[in-house]
Amino acid sequence: MTTPDTRTLSAPGATLTYDVHAGPAGSDVLFLIGSPMDASGFATLASYFTDRTVITYDPRGVSRSPRTDGAAETTVEEHADDLRRVVEALGAGPVDVFASSGGAVNALALVERHGHLVRTLVAHEPPTAQVVPDREAMLAVCADIHETYLRGGSGPAMAKFIAVTSRKGPFPATWADEPTPSPADFGLPTEDDGSRDDPLLGQNIRGCTGYRPDIDALRAAPTRIVVAAGEESEGRFTARAAAEIAKSLGTGLTVFPSHHGGFLGGEFGQHGAPEPFAKTLRDALAAPAAA
């Protein structure tokens, strides 16, 4: 792809940075959204959509989008308002959106409030604990990860996070009685470096997992919503949440190749299946044929 045009935008409490990968004149706009993952995570996926103008961005508090208010946590509502600002700054009318993980939660909140800005949303594995049957346990698990981070730093908290995201099936009410994973088991640091600004463990985990999508507002929005999960993610928290949202919307769950990061092509040292993933995304974005 051509070198992107990097732009900044002032928002309450943050300076947002986003990239415009210009496609052919008059081409449709595709906004690729993650959270807390920044724009760099979409480099491979964006390369499969050179026929479109692709937008990527760094969420507030991440990489090139520093918070200016000193807040320790970010709400989904703040993220949704940031997305609104970026789309409106483009001045391109309704855009198509692919949103993954926390970005999918934020994009659902955007559609709830400003559906006229989004033509089609593909929400890939939104990790909201509010919709799963084991809601209380999942909310407590996520709160415990955050508290572990504040108490002991990133190593112990990330060990718990990896164990949680790798697990299949509902969490029991007795989850706290289970053995605590060790950071060393995952090659994570065992010493606390004293920092507490991690965008996942500190800033976003409670707001994202604790957000309850407004199903009535989503149904009423003009946006076409496709809820998706990776075929390798079946039974895991994010896929279970996606399935529950799809069921509530009455749309059915769209299965994508690979796993939670199936679009990755080596970013952050992780590999999915980006080419078939991009093909499935292109199919999902296509409007359904007229009856």
C-alpha positions as CSV (number, residue, x, y, z in Angstrom):
1,M,0.0,0.0,0.0
2,T,1.0,3.6,-0.4
3,T,2.5,5.5,2.5
4,P,-0.5,6.6,4.7
5,D,-1.5,10.2,5.4
6,T,-1.2,10.4,9.2
7,R,-3.5,13.0,10.9
8,T,-4.2,14.1,14.4
9,L,-7.5,15.1,16.0
10,S,-8.1,16.8,19.3
11,A,-10.7,15.2,21.6
12,P,-11.6,15.9,25.2
13,G,-8.8,14.3,27.3
14,A,-6.7,13.0,24.4
15,T,-5.0,13.7,21.1
16,L,-6.1,11.1,18.5
17,T,-3.8,9.9,15.7
18,Y,-5.2,8.1,12.7
19,D,-3.9,7.0,9.3
20,V,-5.6,7.3,5.9
21,H,-4.5,4.8,3.4
22,A,-5.9,6.3,0.2
23,G,-7.5,4.0,-2.3
24,P,-8.8,4.8,-5.8
25,A,-10.7,8.1,-6.2
26,G,-14.3,7.6,-4.9
27,S,-13.6,4.3,-3.3
28,D,-15.5,3.1,-0.3
29,V,-14.0,3.7,3.2
30,L,-13.1,0.8,5.5
31,F,-12.3,1.6,9.1
32,L,-10.2,-1.0,10.9
33,I,-10.6,-0.8,14.6
34,G,-8.9,-2.5,17.6
35,S,-8.6,-1.8,21.3
36,P,-6.2,-1.6,22.9
37,M,-4.3,-2.7,19.7
38,D,-3.1,0.2,17.7
39,A,-3.0,0.8,14.0
40,S,0.2,-1.2,13.4
41,G,-1.8,-4.4,14.1
42,F,-3.8,-4.0,10.9
43,A,-0.9,-3.6,8.4
44,T,-1.4,-7.1,6.9
45,L,-5.2,-6.9,6.7
46,A,-5.1,-3.5,5.2
47,S,-2.9,-4.7,2.4
48,Y,-5.8,-6.9,1.1
49,F,-8.1,-3.9,0.6
50,T,-6.1,-1.6,-1.8
51,D,-9.4,-1.1,-3.7
52,R,-10.7,0.9,-0.7
53,T,-9.6,3.8,1.4
54,V,-8.6,2.2,4.7
55,I,-8.5,4.0,8.0
56,T,-6.6,2.8,11.0
57,Y,-6.1,4.6,14.3
58,D,-4.5,4.4,17.7
59,P,-7.1,4.4,20.5
60,R,-6.7,7.0,23.2
61,G,-4.0,6.1,25.7
62,V,-2.2,3.9,23.2
63,S,1.0,4.6,21.1
64,R,0.5,7.9,19.2
65,S,-2.8,8.9,20.9
66,P,-1.7,10.1,24.3
67,R,-4.3,10.9,27.0
68,T,-4.0,14.6,28.1
69,D,-6.2,14.3,31.2
70,G,-4.2,11.9,33.2
71,A,-7.1,9.5,33.6
72,A,-6.2,5.9,34.6
73,E,-9.0,4.2,32.9
74,T,-10.9,4.7,29.6
75,T,-14.6,4.1,29.1
76,V,-16.3,2.6,26.1
77,E,-18.3,5.7,25.7
78,E,-15.1,7.8,25.4
79,H,-13.9,5.4,22.7
80,A,-17.2,5.5,20.8
81,D,-17.0,9.3,20.8
82,D,-13.4,9.2,19.5
83,L,-14.6,6.9,16.7
84,R,-17.4,9.4,15.9
85,R,-14.9,12.2,15.7
86,V,-12.6,10.3,13.3
87,V,-15.5,9.3,11.0
88,E,-16.9,12.8,11.0
89,A,-13.4,14.3,10.3
90,L,-13.2,12.1,7.2
91,G,-16.4,13.7,5.7
92,A,-16.9,10.6,3.6
93,G,-20.4,9.7,4.7
94,P,-21.2,6.3,6.2
95,V,-18.2,4.0,6.4
96,D,-17.8,0.3,6.7
97,V,-16.1,-0.9,9.9
98,F,-14.2,-4.0,10.8
99,A,-13.7,-4.0,14.6
100,S,-12.0,-6.7,16.6
101,S,-11.8,-7.4,20.3
102,G,-12.2,-4.3,22.5
103,G,-12.6,-2.4,19.2
104,A,-15.7,-4.4,18.5
105,V,-17.3,-3.3,21.8
106,N,-16.4,0.3,21.1
107,A,-17.8,0.0,17.6
108,L,-21.1,-1.4,18.8
109,A,-21.3,1.6,21.2
110,L,-20.7,3.9,18.2
111,V,-23.5,2.3,16.2
112,E,-25.9,2.5,19.3
113,R,-25.3,6.3,19.3
114,H,-24.4,7.3,15.8
115,G,-25.6,4.5,13.5
116,H,-25.9,6.9,10.6
117,L,-22.1,7.0,10.4
118,V,-21.7,3.2,9.8
119,R,-23.0,1.4,6.8
120,T,-21.9,-2.1,7.8
121,L,-20.2,-3.2,11.0
122,V,-18.3,-6.5,11.3
123,A,-17.9,-7.0,15.1
124,H,-15.3,-9.7,15.6
125,E,-15.2,-11.3,19.1
126,P,-16.3,-8.4,21.3
127,P,-15.2,-9.3,24.9
128,T,-18.2,-8.1,26.9
129,A,-18.9,-10.2,30.0
130,Q,-22.3,-8.7,30.4
131,V,-23.9,-11.0,27.8
132,V,-22.6,-14.5,28.7
133,P,-24.5,-16.9,31.0
134,D,-21.6,-16.9,33.5
135,R,-21.7,-13.1,33.7
136,E,-21.0,-12.7,37.4
137,A,-18.0,-15.0,37.3
138,M,-16.6,-13.3,34.2
139,L,-17.0,-9.8,35.6
140,A,-15.2,-10.9,38.8
141,V,-12.4,-12.6,36.8
142,C,-11.8,-9.5,34.8
143,A,-11.9,-7.3,37.9
144,D,-9.4,-9.6,39.5
145,I,-7.0,-9.3,36.6
146,H,-7.2,-5.5,36.9
147,E,-6.6,-5.6,40.7
148,T,-3.7,-8.1,40.3
149,Y,-2.1,-5.6,37.9
150,L,-2.5,-2.7,40.3
151,R,-1.1,-4.8,43.1
152,G,1.7,-6.7,41.5
153,G,2.3,-5.4,38.0
154,S,2.0,-6.8,34.5
155,G,3.6,-10.2,34.9
156,P,1.1,-11.8,37.3
157,A,-1.8,-10.0,35.7
158,M,-0.9,-11.0,32.2
159,A,-0.5,-14.6,33.3
160,K,-4.0,-14.6,34.6
161,F,-5.2,-12.9,31.3
162,I,-3.6,-15.5,29.1
163,A,-5.1,-18.3,31.3
164,V,-8.6,-16.7,31.0
165,T,-8.5,-16.1,27.3
166,S,-7.2,-19.6,26.6
167,R,-9.9,-21.4,28.6
168,K,-12.9,-22.9,27.0
169,G,-16.4,-23.0,28.5
170,P,-18.1,-21.0,31.3
171,F,-16.3,-20.0,34.4
172,P,-17.6,-21.5,37.6
173,A,-18.6,-19.5,40.7
174,T,-15.6,-21.1,42.4
175,W,-13.0,-19.9,39.9
176,A,-11.1,-18.0,42.7
177,D,-10.3,-21.4,44.4
178,E,-8.4,-22.5,41.4
179,P,-4.5,-22.4,41.3
180,T,-3.1,-19.0,40.3
181,P,-0.9,-19.2,37.1
182,S,2.7,-18.1,37.4
183,P,4.2,-15.5,35.1
184,A,7.2,-17.7,34.6
185,D,5.0,-20.4,33.0
186,F,4.4,-18.0,30.1
187,G,7.9,-16.4,30.0
188,L,6.6,-13.2,31.6
189,P,8.5,-11.0,33.9
190,T,8.3,-11.9,37.6
191,E,9.6,-8.6,38.9
192,D,7.3,-5.6,39.1
193,D,8.8,-2.6,37.2
194,G,6.4,-0.2,39.0
195,S,4.6,1.0,35.9
196,R,0.8,1.1,35.9
197,D,0.0,2.5,32.4
198,D,-0.7,-0.7,30.5
199,P,-3.5,0.0,28.0
200,L,-5.0,-3.5,28.4
201,L,-4.6,-4.4,32.0
202,G,-4.9,-0.9,33.4
203,Q,-6.8,1.4,31.2
204,N,-9.4,-0.7,29.3
205,I,-10.1,-4.2,30.8
206,R,-12.8,-3.2,33.2
207,G,-14.6,-0.7,31.0
208,C,-14.6,-3.0,27.9
209,T,-15.7,-6.2,29.6
210,G,-18.2,-4.5,31.8
211,Y,-20.0,-2.7,28.9
212,R,-23.5,-4.0,28.1
213,P,-24.5,-3.5,24.5
214,D,-27.9,-1.9,24.0
215,I,-29.6,-4.5,21.8
216,D,-32.7,-2.4,21.2
217,A,-30.6,0.5,20.0
218,L,-28.5,-1.8,17.8
219,R,-31.6,-3.3,16.2
220,A,-33.0,0.2,15.6
221,A,-29.8,1.5,14.0
222,P,-29.6,1.8,10.2
223,T,-26.3,-0.1,10.3
224,R,-26.1,-3.7,9.0
225,I,-24.4,-5.6,11.8
226,V,-22.4,-8.8,11.3
227,V,-21.2,-10.5,14.5
228,A,-18.2,-12.8,14.0
229,A,-15.9,-15.2,15.8
230,G,-12.9,-17.3,14.7
231,E,-13.4,-21.0,14.1
232,E,-10.5,-21.8,16.5
233,S,-12.1,-19.6,19.2
234,E,-15.1,-21.7,19.8
235,G,-15.9,-22.0,23.5
236,R,-13.6,-19.2,24.5
237,F,-14.9,-16.1,26.3
238,T,-14.8,-13.7,23.3
239,A,-16.4,-16.2,21.0
240,R,-19.1,-17.0,23.5
241,A,-19.8,-13.3,23.9
242,A,-20.0,-12.9,20.2
243,A,-22.5,-15.8,19.9
244,E,-24.7,-14.3,22.6
245,I,-24.8,-10.9,20.9
246,A,-25.6,-12.4,17.5
247,K,-28.4,-14.5,19.1
248,S,-29.9,-11.3,20.7
249,L,-29.7,-9.5,17.4
250,G,-31.2,-12.4,15.6
251,T,-28.5,-12.3,12.9
252,G,-26.6,-15.6,13.5
253,L,-22.9,-15.8,14.1
254,T,-20.5,-15.5,11.2
255,V,-17.5,-17.8,11.5
256,F,-14.1,-16.4,10.4
257,P,-10.9,-18.4,9.7
258,S,-8.4,-18.8,12.5
259,H,-8.5,-17.3,16.0
260,H,-9.0,-14.0,17.9
261,G,-6.1,-12.5,16.0
262,G,-6.8,-14.3,12.7
263,F,-6.0,-11.2,10.6
264,L,-2.5,-10.9,11.9
265,G,0.4,-11.6,9.5
266,G,3.3,-11.5,11.9
267,E,2.4,-8.3,13.7
268,F,3.5,-8.6,17.4
269,G,5.0,-12.0,16.4
270,Q,1.6,-13.5,16.0
271,H,0.2,-15.3,12.9
272,G,-3.3,-16.0,11.9
273,A,-4.6,-16.7,8.4
274,P,-4.8,-13.2,6.9
275,E,-5.5,-14.1,3.3
276,P,-8.6,-16.3,4.0
277,F,-9.6,-13.9,6.8
278,A,-9.6,-11.0,4.4
279,K,-11.7,-12.9,1.9
280,T,-14.2,-13.7,4.5
281,L,-14.3,-10.1,5.6
282,R,-14.8,-8.9,2.1
283,D,-17.8,-11.4,1.8
284,A,-19.2,-10.2,5.1
285,L,-19.0,-6.5,4.1
286,A,-20.9,-7.2,0.9
287,A,-24.5,-6.2,1.0
288,P,-26.9,-9.2,0.9
289,A,-28.4,-9.9,-2.4
290,A,-31.8,-8.5,-3.0
291,A,-34.7,-11.0,-2.6
